[in-house]
Amino acid sequence: MGPGQQGEHREKILETAVRAATSSFRVDVAATTSTLTVMKDTLVGVKTKLNSDTQLSEQTSGRLLAEEKTALDGIQSAVSLGHLGSSGEEDEEASKKEQLIKLVTVHLYSG
């Protein structure tokens, strides 16, 4: 073996030794990269789902507010038109009806 060949042989031995010493490290880096890619994809999916859920919640909230306003407007309109009385008036009316029923009942049993 000549001097040039010895240098190449030593270089091959060193390259093989370095490759063998770092092979587990390369495998670890590849596995970590794969795991990080999966985690990234999962987080992107979670972010997309969260954005979608947030948008749906905002739409639902807006619809509920609109329904509540419509119901309140309807109640106020009915009260102003006299179709609904205030709660105090309704209580008085119910009380008068109950008293009238009691009087009629008393007169039926008494007479």
Biopython code that builds the backbone (N, CA, C, O; Angstrom):
import numpy as np
from Bio.PDB.StructureBuilder import StructureBuilder

atoms = [
    (1, "MET", "N", (0.845, -1.158, 0.000)),
    (1, "MET", "CA", (0.000, 0.000, 0.000)),
    (1, "MET", "C", (0.906, 1.241, 0.000)),
    (1, "MET", "O", (1.839, 1.345, 0.795)),
    (2, "GLY", "N", (0.607, 2.169, -0.905)),
    (2, "GLY", "CA", (1.405, 3.383, -0.986)),
    (2, "GLY", "C", (0.904, 4.440, -0.019)),
    (2, "GLY", "O", (-0.152, 4.291, 0.597)),
    (3, "PRO", "N", (1.696, 5.532, 0.108)),
    (3, "PRO", "CA", (1.305, 6.588, 1.043)),
    (3, "PRO", "C", (-0.051, 7.205, 0.713)),
    (3, "PRO", "O", (-0.799, 7.543, 1.630)),
    (4, "GLY", "N", (-0.384, 7.358, -0.542)),
    (4, "GLY", "CA", (-1.687, 7.923, -0.912)),
    (4, "GLY", "C", (-2.821, 6.990, -0.559)),
    (4, "GLY", "O", (-3.897, 7.404, -0.128)),
    (5, "GLN", "N", (-2.539, 5.711, -0.760)),
    (5, "GLN", "CA", (-3.574, 4.721, -0.446)),
    (5, "GLN", "C", (-3.792, 4.606, 1.056)),
    (5, "GLN", "O", (-4.911, 4.380, 1.517)),
    (6, "GLN", "N", (-2.691, 4.767, 1.828)),
    (6, "GLN", "CA", (-2.838, 4.711, 3.295)),
    (6, "GLN", "C", (-3.707, 5.862, 3.783)),
    (6, "GLN", "O", (-4.539, 5.683, 4.673)),
    (7, "GLY", "N", (-3.516, 7.036, 3.205)),
    (7, "GLY", "CA", (-4.329, 8.202, 3.597)),
    (7, "GLY", "C", (-5.803, 7.980, 3.290)),
    (7, "GLY", "O", (-6.676, 8.303, 4.095)),
    (8, "GLU", "N", (-6.064, 7.424, 2.114)),
    (8, "GLU", "CA", (-7.450, 7.144, 1.743)),
    (8, "GLU", "C", (-8.050, 6.069, 2.644)),
    (8, "GLU", "O", (-9.221, 6.136, 3.018)),
    (9, "HIS", "N", (-7.232, 5.082, 2.985)),
    (9, "HIS", "CA", (-7.700, 4.008, 3.862)),
    (9, "HIS", "C", (-8.036, 4.562, 5.247)),
    (9, "HIS", "O", (-9.061, 4.217, 5.834)),
    (10, "ARG", "N", (-7.149, 5.431, 5.763)),
    (10, "ARG", "CA", (-7.407, 6.041, 7.084)),
    (10, "ARG", "C", (-8.660, 6.916, 7.017)),
    (10, "ARG", "O", (-9.465, 6.950, 7.948)),
    (11, "GLU", "N", (-8.800, 7.599, 5.928)),
    (11, "GLU", "CA", (-9.982, 8.462, 5.767)),
    (11, "GLU", "C", (-11.265, 7.626, 5.762)),
    (11, "GLU", "O", (-12.263, 8.020, 6.365)),
    (12, "LYS", "N", (-11.244, 6.489, 5.092)),
    (12, "LYS", "CA", (-12.396, 5.584, 5.062)),
    (12, "LYS", "C", (-12.704, 5.032, 6.465)),
    (12, "LYS", "O", (-13.859, 4.954, 6.882)),
    (13, "ILE", "N", (-11.638, 4.656, 7.169)),
    (13, "ILE", "CA", (-11.808, 4.127, 8.531)),
    (13, "ILE", "C", (-12.430, 5.201, 9.420)),
    (13, "ILE", "O", (-13.360, 4.924, 10.177)),
    (14, "LEU", "N", (-11.915, 6.420, 9.327)),
    (14, "LEU", "CA", (-12.439, 7.527, 10.134)),
    (14, "LEU", "C", (-13.893, 7.830, 9.760)),
    (14, "LEU", "O", (-14.730, 8.042, 10.638)),
    (15, "GLU", "N", (-14.186, 7.850, 8.479)),
    (15, "GLU", "CA", (-15.552, 8.104, 8.011)),
    (15, "GLU", "C", (-16.506, 7.022, 8.517)),
    (15, "GLU", "O", (-17.615, 7.329, 8.954)),
    (16, "THR", "N", (-16.086, 5.778, 8.462)),
    (16, "THR", "CA", (-16.899, 4.663, 8.937)),
    (16, "THR", "C", (-17.115, 4.771, 10.442)),
    (16, "THR", "O", (-18.217, 4.528, 10.934)),
    (17, "ALA", "N", (-16.057, 5.137, 11.176)),
    (17, "ALA", "CA", (-16.170, 5.275, 12.637)),
    (17, "ALA", "C", (-17.127, 6.414, 12.998)),
    (17, "ALA", "O", (-17.961, 6.269, 13.891)),
    (18, "VAL", "N", (-17.002, 7.541, 12.301)),
    (18, "VAL", "CA", (-17.894, 8.684, 12.575)),
    (18, "VAL", "C", (-19.326, 8.314, 12.236)),
    (18, "VAL", "O", (-20.245, 8.614, 12.998)),
    (19, "ARG", "N", (-19.523, 7.659, 11.091)),
    (19, "ARG", "CA", (-20.870, 7.256, 10.673)),
    (19, "ARG", "C", (-21.477, 6.304, 11.710)),
    (19, "ARG", "O", (-22.647, 6.445, 12.066)),
    (20, "ALA", "N", (-20.704, 5.355, 12.186)),
    (20, "ALA", "CA", (-21.195, 4.395, 13.184)),
    (20, "ALA", "C", (-21.494, 5.098, 14.503)),
    (20, "ALA", "O", (-22.490, 4.789, 15.158)),
    (21, "ALA", "N", (-20.643, 6.037, 14.896)),
    (21, "ALA", "CA", (-20.826, 6.734, 16.172)),
    (21, "ALA", "C", (-22.043, 7.661, 16.137)),
    (21, "ALA", "O", (-22.678, 7.890, 17.166)),
    (22, "THR", "N", (-22.365, 8.186, 14.971)),
    (22, "THR", "CA", (-23.478, 9.146, 14.890)),
    (22, "THR", "C", (-24.760, 8.544, 14.338)),
    (22, "THR", "O", (-25.746, 9.263, 14.175)),
    (23, "SER", "N", (-24.778, 7.257, 14.047)),
    (23, "SER", "CA", (-25.977, 6.662, 13.436)),
    (23, "SER", "C", (-27.180, 6.739, 14.376)),
    (23, "SER", "O", (-28.284, 7.050, 13.931)),
    (24, "SER", "N", (-26.988, 6.463, 15.659)),
    (24, "SER", "CA", (-28.119, 6.524, 16.588)),
    (24, "SER", "C", (-28.603, 7.967, 16.733)),
    (24, "SER", "O", (-29.796, 8.212, 16.912)),
    (25, "PHE", "N", (-27.671, 8.920, 16.654)),
    (25, "PHE", "CA", (-28.045, 10.333, 16.725)),
    (25, "PHE", "C", (-28.906, 10.700, 15.514)),
    (25, "PHE", "O", (-29.910, 11.397, 15.659)),
    (26, "ARG", "N", (-28.517, 10.235, 14.316)),
    (26, "ARG", "CA", (-29.292, 10.527, 13.113)),
    (26, "ARG", "C", (-30.688, 9.910, 13.198)),
    (26, "ARG", "O", (-31.671, 10.518, 12.775)),
    (27, "VAL", "N", (-30.763, 8.708, 13.744)),
    (27, "VAL", "CA", (-32.066, 8.062, 13.921)),
    (27, "VAL", "C", (-32.914, 8.878, 14.898)),
    (27, "VAL", "O", (-34.103, 9.091, 14.660)),
    (28, "ASP", "N", (-32.306, 9.333, 15.999)),
    (28, "ASP", "CA", (-33.026, 10.145, 16.985)),
    (28, "ASP", "C", (-33.525, 11.449, 16.364)),
    (28, "ASP", "O", (-34.660, 11.860, 16.606)),
    (29, "VAL", "N", (-32.681, 12.094, 15.566)),
    (29, "VAL", "CA", (-33.077, 13.349, 14.916)),
    (29, "VAL", "C", (-34.230, 13.085, 13.950)),
    (29, "VAL", "O", (-35.181, 13.865, 13.904)),
    (30, "ALA", "N", (-34.165, 12.027, 13.197)),
    (30, "ALA", "CA", (-35.239, 11.692, 12.256)),
    (30, "ALA", "C", (-36.549, 11.414, 13.000)),
    (30, "ALA", "O", (-37.613, 11.866, 12.576)),
    (31, "ALA", "N", (-36.470, 10.675, 14.103)),
    (31, "ALA", "CA", (-37.673, 10.365, 14.887)),
    (31, "ALA", "C", (-38.251, 11.633, 15.503)),
    (31, "ALA", "O", (-39.467, 11.824, 15.506)),
    (32, "THR", "N", (-37.383, 12.500, 16.024)),
    (32, "THR", "CA", (-37.834, 13.754, 16.622)),
    (32, "THR", "C", (-38.482, 14.646, 15.565)),
    (32, "THR", "O", (-39.513, 15.269, 15.820)),
    (33, "THR", "N", (-37.883, 14.703, 14.394)),
    (33, "THR", "CA", (-38.449, 15.501, 13.305)),
    (33, "THR", "C", (-39.833, 14.988, 12.926)),
    (33, "THR", "O", (-40.758, 15.772, 12.714)),
    (34, "SER", "N", (-39.964, 13.690, 12.845)),
    (34, "SER", "CA", (-41.258, 13.086, 12.513)),
    (34, "SER", "C", (-42.297, 13.404, 13.586)),
    (34, "SER", "O", (-43.432, 13.762, 13.274)),
    (35, "THR", "N", (-41.904, 13.272, 14.840)),
    (35, "THR", "CA", (-42.813, 13.562, 15.952)),
    (35, "THR", "C", (-43.238, 15.025, 15.938)),
    (35, "THR", "O", (-44.410, 15.339, 16.145)),
    (36, "LEU", "N", (-42.286, 15.915, 15.693)),
    (36, "LEU", "CA", (-42.605, 17.344, 15.653)),
    (36, "LEU", "C", (-43.547, 17.672, 14.494)),
    (36, "LEU", "O", (-44.418, 18.533, 14.621)),
    (37, "THR", "N", (-43.373, 16.996, 13.388)),
    (37, "THR", "CA", (-44.266, 17.215, 12.243)),
    (37, "THR", "C", (-45.689, 16.795, 12.588)),
    (37, "THR", "O", (-46.645, 17.499, 12.263)),
    (38, "VAL", "N", (-45.826, 15.649, 13.247)),
    (38, "VAL", "CA", (-47.151, 15.178, 13.664)),
    (38, "VAL", "C", (-47.763, 16.158, 14.664)),
    (38, "VAL", "O", (-48.945, 16.487, 14.570)),
    (39, "MET", "N", (-46.961, 16.622, 15.617)),
    (39, "MET", "CA", (-47.456, 17.578, 16.619)),
    (39, "MET", "C", (-47.904, 18.875, 15.954)),
    (39, "MET", "O", (-48.947, 19.429, 16.299)),
    (40, "LYS", "N", (-47.116, 19.353, 15.005)),
    (40, "LYS", "CA", (-47.457, 20.584, 14.290)),
    (40, "LYS", "C", (-48.779, 20.413, 13.563)),
    (40, "LYS", "O", (-49.648, 21.281, 13.639)),
    (41, "ASP", "N", (-48.938, 19.292, 12.855)),
    (41, "ASP", "CA", (-50.180, 19.036, 12.127)),
    (41, "ASP", "C", (-51.371, 18.972, 13.080)),
    (41, "ASP", "O", (-52.448, 19.482, 12.773)),
    (42, "THR", "N", (-51.169, 18.342, 14.236)),
    (42, "THR", "CA", (-52.234, 18.246, 15.238)),
    (42, "THR", "C", (-52.610, 19.633, 15.757)),
    (42, "THR", "O", (-53.793, 19.949, 15.889)),
    (43, "LEU", "N", (-51.608, 20.456, 16.050)),
    (43, "LEU", "CA", (-51.885, 21.806, 16.552)),
    (43, "LEU", "C", (-52.583, 22.671, 15.505)),
    (43, "LEU", "O", (-53.460, 23.469, 15.838)),
    (44, "VAL", "N", (-52.198, 22.515, 14.255)),
    (44, "VAL", "CA", (-52.881, 23.251, 13.181)),
    (44, "VAL", "C", (-54.346, 22.814, 13.115)),
    (44, "VAL", "O", (-55.237, 23.647, 12.953)),
    (45, "GLY", "N", (-54.591, 21.512, 13.240)),
    (45, "GLY", "CA", (-55.967, 21.006, 13.253)),
    (45, "GLY", "C", (-56.764, 21.536, 14.429)),
    (45, "GLY", "O", (-57.927, 21.909, 14.275)),
    (46, "VAL", "N", (-56.153, 21.573, 15.598)),
    (46, "VAL", "CA", (-56.826, 22.094, 16.800)),
    (46, "VAL", "C", (-57.136, 23.581, 16.618)),
    (46, "VAL", "O", (-58.223, 24.038, 16.970)),
    (47, "LYS", "N", (-56.189, 24.325, 16.074)),
    (47, "LYS", "CA", (-56.402, 25.762, 15.845)),
    (47, "LYS", "C", (-57.554, 25.983, 14.873)),
    (47, "LYS", "O", (-58.393, 26.857, 15.088)),
    (48, "THR", "N", (-57.596, 25.196, 13.811)),
    (48, "THR", "CA", (-58.673, 25.316, 12.827)),
    (48, "THR", "C", (-60.021, 25.010, 13.471)),
    (48, "THR", "O", (-60.993, 25.734, 13.255)),
    (49, "LYS", "N", (-60.079, 23.933, 14.265)),
    (49, "LYS", "CA", (-61.326, 23.558, 14.957)),
    (49, "LYS", "C", (-61.750, 24.644, 15.941)),
    (49, "LYS", "O", (-62.931, 24.976, 16.034)),
    (50, "LEU", "N", (-60.793, 25.191, 16.668)),
    (50, "LEU", "CA", (-61.093, 26.242, 17.634)),
    (50, "LEU", "C", (-61.633, 27.485, 16.926)),
    (50, "LEU", "O", (-62.598, 28.095, 17.386)),
    (51, "ASN", "N", (-61.010, 27.854, 15.813)),
    (51, "ASN", "CA", (-61.498, 29.008, 15.054)),
    (51, "ASN", "C", (-62.914, 28.771, 14.546)),
    (51, "ASN", "O", (-63.754, 29.670, 14.589)),
    (52, "SER", "N", (-63.171, 27.573, 14.071)),
    (52, "SER", "CA", (-64.500, 27.220, 13.571)),
    (52, "SER", "C", (-65.529, 27.267, 14.699)),
    (52, "SER", "O", (-66.612, 27.828, 14.534)),
    (53, "ASP", "N", (-65.187, 26.678, 15.841)),
    (53, "ASP", "CA", (-66.102, 26.677, 16.994)),
    (53, "ASP", "C", (-66.366, 28.097, 17.487)),
    (53, "ASP", "O", (-67.492, 28.431, 17.855)),
    (54, "THR", "N", (-65.329, 28.927, 17.493)),
    (54, "THR", "CA", (-65.486, 30.316, 17.925)),
    (54, "THR", "C", (-66.431, 31.060, 16.989)),
    (54, "THR", "O", (-67.299, 31.810, 17.435)),
    (55, "GLN", "N", (-66.253, 30.848, 15.693)),
    (55, "GLN", "CA", (-67.114, 31.504, 14.711)),
    (55, "GLN", "C", (-68.562, 31.048, 14.877)),
    (55, "GLN", "O", (-69.480, 31.867, 14.833)),
    (56, "LEU", "N", (-68.770, 29.735, 15.067)),
    (56, "LEU", "CA", (-70.123, 29.233, 15.273)),
    (56, "LEU", "C", (-70.743, 29.793, 16.552)),
    (56, "LEU", "O", (-71.929, 30.119, 16.578)),
    (57, "SER", "N", (-69.938, 29.903, 17.617)),
    (57, "SER", "CA", (-70.440, 30.455, 18.878)),
    (57, "SER", "C", (-70.859, 31.911, 18.706)),
    (57, "SER", "O", (-71.885, 32.341, 19.232)),
    (58, "GLU", "N", (-70.051, 32.661, 17.964)),
    (58, "GLU", "CA", (-70.386, 34.071, 17.730)),
    (58, "GLU", "C", (-71.666, 34.183, 16.907)),
    (58, "GLU", "O", (-72.503, 35.044, 17.179)),
    (59, "GLN", "N", (-71.824, 33.319, 15.902)),
    (59, "GLN", "CA", (-73.044, 33.348, 15.091)),
    (59, "GLN", "C", (-74.259, 32.978, 15.936)),
    (59, "GLN", "O", (-75.309, 33.612, 15.835)),
    (60, "THR", "N", (-74.112, 31.953, 16.766)),
    (60, "THR", "CA", (-75.213, 31.519, 17.627)),
    (60, "THR", "C", (-75.579, 32.615, 18.616)),
    (60, "THR", "O", (-76.757, 32.882, 18.853)),
    (61, "SER", "N", (-74.572, 33.240, 19.184)),
    (61, "SER", "CA", (-74.813, 34.323, 20.138)),
    (61, "SER", "C", (-75.555, 35.471, 19.457)),
    (61, "SER", "O", (-76.485, 36.041, 20.027)),
    (62, "GLY", "N", (-75.143, 35.805, 18.245)),
    (62, "GLY", "CA", (-75.817, 36.870, 17.500)),
    (62, "GLY", "C", (-77.270, 36.523, 17.217)),
    (62, "GLY", "O", (-78.151, 37.375, 17.326)),
    (63, "ARG", "N", (-77.518, 35.262, 16.851)),
    (63, "ARG", "CA", (-78.901, 34.833, 16.593)),
    (63, "ARG", "C", (-79.736, 34.888, 17.865)),
    (63, "ARG", "O", (-80.889, 35.320, 17.840)),
    (64, "LEU", "N", (-79.149, 34.448, 18.982)),
    (64, "LEU", "CA", (-79.890, 34.482, 20.248)),
    (64, "LEU", "C", (-80.227, 35.916, 20.645)),
    (64, "LEU", "O", (-81.331, 36.186, 21.117)),
    (65, "LEU", "N", (-79.291, 36.827, 20.459)),
    (65, "LEU", "CA", (-79.568, 38.230, 20.777)),
    (65, "LEU", "C", (-80.687, 38.776, 19.901)),
    (65, "LEU", "O", (-81.554, 39.509, 20.377)),
    (66, "ALA", "N", (-80.667, 38.418, 18.626)),
    (66, "ALA", "CA", (-81.721, 38.876, 17.720)),
    (66, "ALA", "C", (-83.079, 38.310, 18.144)),
    (66, "ALA", "O", (-84.079, 39.028, 18.137)),
    (67, "GLU", "N", (-83.119, 37.022, 18.515)),
    (67, "GLU", "CA", (-84.370, 36.399, 18.971)),
    (67, "GLU", "C", (-84.866, 37.053, 20.258)),
    (67, "GLU", "O", (-86.061, 37.304, 20.417)),
    (68, "GLU", "N", (-83.941, 37.326, 21.168)),
    (68, "GLU", "CA", (-84.322, 37.971, 22.430)),
    (68, "GLU", "C", (-84.911, 39.354, 22.166)),
    (68, "GLU", "O", (-85.922, 39.727, 22.760)),
    (69, "LYS", "N", (-84.279, 40.106, 21.281)),
    (69, "LYS", "CA", (-84.779, 41.444, 20.948)),
    (69, "LYS", "C", (-86.159, 41.348, 20.314)),
    (69, "LYS", "O", (-87.044, 42.138, 20.642)),
    (70, "THR", "N", (-86.352, 40.395, 19.415)),
    (70, "THR", "CA", (-87.657, 40.212, 18.772)),
    (70, "THR", "C", (-88.727, 39.881, 19.811)),
    (70, "THR", "O", (-89.829, 40.429, 19.768)),
    (71, "ALA", "N", (-88.402, 38.986, 20.744)),
    (71, "ALA", "CA", (-89.359, 38.617, 21.790)),
    (71, "ALA", "C", (-89.689, 39.813, 22.678)),
    (71, "ALA", "O", (-90.854, 40.051, 22.996)),
    (72, "LEU", "N", (-88.667, 40.560, 23.075)),
    (72, "LEU", "CA", (-88.910, 41.731, 23.923)),
    (72, "LEU", "C", (-89.726, 42.790, 23.191)),
    (72, "LEU", "O", (-90.617, 43.405, 23.777)),
    (73, "ASP", "N", (-89.424, 43.004, 21.909)),
    (73, "ASP", "CA", (-90.203, 43.961, 21.121)),
    (73, "ASP", "C", (-91.661, 43.520, 21.021)),
    (73, "ASP", "O", (-92.571, 44.343, 21.113)),
    (74, "GLY", "N", (-91.878, 42.215, 20.832)),
    (74, "GLY", "CA", (-93.244, 41.694, 20.762)),
    (74, "GLY", "C", (-93.996, 41.885, 22.061)),
    (74, "GLY", "O", (-95.171, 42.250, 22.059)),
    (75, "ILE", "N", (-93.321, 41.640, 23.170)),
    (75, "ILE", "CA", (-93.959, 41.826, 24.486)),
    (75, "ILE", "C", (-94.287, 43.295, 24.711)),
    (75, "ILE", "O", (-95.385, 43.627, 25.158)),
    (76, "GLN", "N", (-93.342, 44.172, 24.404)),
    (76, "GLN", "CA", (-93.589, 45.607, 24.588)),
    (76, "GLN", "C", (-94.736, 46.085, 23.700)),
    (76, "GLN", "O", (-95.556, 46.904, 24.114)),
    (77, "SER", "N", (-94.780, 45.563, 22.480)),
    (77, "SER", "CA", (-95.861, 45.938, 21.570)),
    (77, "SER", "C", (-97.204, 45.457, 22.108)),
    (77, "SER", "O", (-98.185, 46.200, 22.078)),
    (78, "ALA", "N", (-97.257, 44.228, 22.598)),
    (78, "ALA", "CA", (-98.495, 43.680, 23.149)),
    (78, "ALA", "C", (-98.949, 44.464, 24.367)),
    (78, "ALA", "O", (-100.145, 44.699, 24.538)),
    (79, "VAL", "N", (-98.016, 44.873, 25.217)),
    (79, "VAL", "CA", (-98.357, 45.658, 26.410)),
    (79, "VAL", "C", (-98.900, 47.017, 25.984)),
    (79, "VAL", "O", (-99.909, 47.483, 26.515)),
    (80, "SER", "N", (-98.225, 47.655, 25.021)),
    (80, "SER", "CA", (-98.655, 48.994, 24.597)),
    (80, "SER", "C", (-100.012, 48.946, 23.899)),
    (80, "SER", "O", (-100.768, 49.915, 23.967)),
    (81, "LEU", "N", (-100.338, 47.839, 23.228)),
    (81, "LEU", "CA", (-101.640, 47.708, 22.575)),
    (81, "LEU", "C", (-102.727, 47.243, 23.547)),
    (81, "LEU", "O", (-103.901, 47.176, 23.181)),
    (82, "GLY", "N", (-102.344, 46.926, 24.768)),
    (82, "GLY", "CA", (-103.314, 46.515, 25.774)),
    (82, "GLY", "C", (-103.629, 45.034, 25.745)),
    (82, "GLY", "O", (-104.532, 44.581, 26.450)),
    (83, "HIS", "N", (-102.906, 44.274, 24.948)),
    (83, "HIS", "CA", (-103.144, 42.832, 24.907)),
    (83, "HIS", "C", (-102.593, 42.144, 26.146)),
    (83, "HIS", "O", (-103.069, 41.078, 26.539)),
    (84, "LEU", "N", (-101.599, 42.752, 26.753)),
    (84, "LEU", "CA", (-101.016, 42.218, 27.990)),
    (84, "LEU", "C", (-101.020, 43.341, 29.013)),
    (84, "LEU", "O", (-100.678, 44.481, 28.696)),
    (85, "GLY", "N", (-101.404, 43.019, 30.232)),
    (85, "GLY", "CA", (-101.344, 44.000, 31.294)),
    (85, "GLY", "C", (-100.041, 43.845, 32.043)),
    (85, "GLY", "O", (-99.269, 42.916, 31.806)),
    (86, "SER", "N", (-99.815, 44.765, 32.943)),
    (86, "SER", "CA", (-98.628, 44.607, 33.781)),
    (86, "SER", "C", (-98.906, 43.480, 34.752)),
    (86, "SER", "O", (-100.061, 43.092, 34.926)),
    (87, "SER", "N", (-97.902, 42.956, 35.375)),
    (87, "SER", "CA", (-98.095, 41.807, 36.261)),
    (87, "SER", "C", (-99.000, 42.160, 37.435)),
    (87, "SER", "O", (-99.732, 41.297, 37.919)),
    (88, "GLY", "N", (-98.968, 43.385, 37.899)),
    (88, "GLY", "CA", (-99.835, 43.794, 39.000)),
    (88, "GLY", "C", (-101.297, 43.760, 38.598)),
    (88, "GLY", "O", (-102.139, 43.313, 39.376)),
    (89, "GLU", "N", (-101.614, 44.224, 37.400)),
    (89, "GLU", "CA", (-102.984, 44.205, 36.906)),
    (89, "GLU", "C", (-103.487, 42.779, 36.759)),
    (89, "GLU", "O", (-104.631, 42.477, 37.101)),
    (90, "GLU", "N", (-102.632, 41.907, 36.250)),
    (90, "GLU", "CA", (-103.031, 40.515, 36.084)),
    (90, "GLU", "C", (-103.314, 39.861, 37.433)),
    (90, "GLU", "O", (-104.253, 39.076, 37.564)),
    (91, "ASP", "N", (-102.503, 40.185, 38.428)),
    (91, "ASP", "CA", (-102.729, 39.623, 39.766)),
    (91, "ASP", "C", (-104.053, 40.102, 40.336)),
    (91, "ASP", "O", (-104.792, 39.315, 40.927)),
    (92, "GLU", "N", (-104.368, 41.398, 40.165)),
    (92, "GLU", "CA", (-105.624, 41.935, 40.664)),
    (92, "GLU", "C", (-106.811, 41.277, 39.954)),
    (92, "GLU", "O", (-107.811, 40.919, 40.576)),
    (93, "GLU", "N", (-106.670, 41.130, 38.639)),
    (93, "GLU", "CA", (-107.739, 40.514, 37.855)),
    (93, "GLU", "C", (-107.974, 39.073, 38.309)),
    (93, "GLU", "O", (-109.117, 38.653, 38.493)),
    (94, "ALA", "N", (-106.909, 38.334, 38.486)),
    (94, "ALA", "CA", (-107.031, 36.943, 38.923)),
    (94, "ALA", "C", (-107.640, 36.882, 40.315)),
    (94, "ALA", "O", (-108.457, 36.007, 40.605)),
    (95, "SER", "N", (-107.244, 37.806, 41.170)),
    (95, "SER", "CA", (-107.772, 37.829, 42.537)),
    (95, "SER", "C", (-109.275, 38.122, 42.528)),
    (95, "SER", "O", (-110.032, 37.504, 43.277)),
    (96, "LYS", "N", (-109.707, 39.062, 41.684)),
    (96, "LYS", "CA", (-111.131, 39.379, 41.589)),
    (96, "LYS", "C", (-111.921, 38.177, 41.088)),
    (96, "LYS", "O", (-113.010, 37.893, 41.587)),
    (97, "LYS", "N", (-111.371, 37.470, 40.097)),
    (97, "LYS", "CA", (-112.054, 36.293, 39.561)),
    (97, "LYS", "C", (-112.163, 35.204, 40.618)),
    (97, "LYS", "O", (-113.195, 34.543, 40.728)),
    (98, "GLU", "N", (-111.110, 35.018, 41.388)),
    (98, "GLU", "CA", (-111.142, 34.012, 42.449)),
    (98, "GLU", "C", (-112.190, 34.367, 43.504)),
    (98, "GLU", "O", (-112.923, 33.495, 43.973)),
    (99, "GLN", "N", (-112.262, 35.656, 43.880)),
    (99, "GLN", "CA", (-113.254, 36.083, 44.876)),
    (99, "GLN", "C", (-114.674, 35.876, 44.354)),
    (99, "GLN", "O", (-115.565, 35.453, 45.090)),
    (100, "LEU", "N", (-114.864, 36.182, 43.076)),
    (100, "LEU", "CA", (-116.178, 36.003, 42.470)),
    (100, "LEU", "C", (-116.570, 34.526, 42.463)),
    (100, "LEU", "O", (-117.718, 34.189, 42.755)),
    (101, "ILE", "N", (-115.637, 33.654, 42.137)),
    (101, "ILE", "CA", (-115.908, 32.216, 42.142)),
    (101, "ILE", "C", (-116.254, 31.748, 43.550)),
    (101, "ILE", "O", (-117.156, 30.930, 43.727)),
    (102, "LYS", "N", (-115.536, 32.268, 44.561)),
    (102, "LYS", "CA", (-115.822, 31.888, 45.948)),
    (102, "LYS", "C", (-117.223, 32.349, 46.352)),
    (102, "LYS", "O", (-117.955, 31.619, 47.020)),
    (103, "LEU", "N", (-117.592, 33.580, 45.938)),
    (103, "LEU", "CA", (-118.927, 34.078, 46.285)),
    (103, "LEU", "C", (-120.014, 33.224, 45.645)),
    (103, "LEU", "O", (-121.008, 32.885, 46.287)),
    (104, "VAL", "N", (-119.819, 32.883, 44.388)),
    (104, "VAL", "CA", (-120.804, 32.057, 43.692)),
    (104, "VAL", "C", (-120.877, 30.695, 44.355)),
    (104, "VAL", "O", (-121.969, 30.162, 44.551)),
    (105, "THR", "N", (-119.728, 30.119, 44.706)),
    (105, "THR", "CA", (-119.687, 28.805, 45.336)),
    (105, "THR", "C", (-120.378, 28.859, 46.691)),
    (105, "THR", "O", (-121.145, 27.958, 47.031)),
    (106, "VAL", "N", (-120.115, 29.905, 47.466)),
    (106, "VAL", "CA", (-120.729, 30.053, 48.785)),
    (106, "VAL", "C", (-122.236, 30.173, 48.644)),
    (106, "VAL", "O", (-122.978, 29.543, 49.398)),
    (107, "HIS", "N", (-122.705, 30.976, 47.687)),
    (107, "HIS", "CA", (-124.150, 31.146, 47.504)),
    (107, "HIS", "C", (-124.804, 29.852, 47.031)),
    (107, "HIS", "O", (-125.943, 29.576, 47.409)),
    (108, "LEU", "N", (-124.127, 29.061, 46.226)),
    (108, "LEU", "CA", (-124.698, 27.805, 45.762)),
    (108, "LEU", "C", (-124.866, 26.826, 46.925)),
    (108, "LEU", "O", (-125.887, 26.147, 47.034)),
    (109, "TYR", "N", (-123.859, 26.762, 47.785)),
    (109, "TYR", "CA", (-123.935, 25.834, 48.917)),
    (109, "TYR", "C", (-124.830, 26.370, 50.023)),
    (109, "TYR", "O", (-125.410, 25.588, 50.776)),
    (110, "SER", "N", (-124.954, 27.677, 50.134)),
    (110, "SER", "CA", (-125.758, 28.255, 51.207)),
    (110, "SER", "C", (-127.246, 28.225, 50.836)),
    (110, "SER", "O", (-128.107, 28.034, 51.695)),
    (111, "GLY", "N", (-127.517, 28.406, 49.617)),
    (111, "GLY", "CA", (-128.892, 28.566, 49.205)),
    (111, "GLY", "C", (-129.571, 27.319, 48.919)),
    (111, "GLY", "O", (-130.748, 27.325, 48.559)),
]
sb = StructureBuilder()
sb.init_structure("model")
sb.init_model(0)
sb.init_chain("A")
sb.init_seg("    ")
for serial, (resi, resn, name, xyz) in enumerate(atoms, 1):
    if name == "N":
        sb.init_residue(resn, " ", resi, " ")
    sb.init_atom(name, np.array(xyz, "f"), 0.0, 1.0, " ", f" {name:<3s}", serial, name[0])
structure = sb.get_structure()
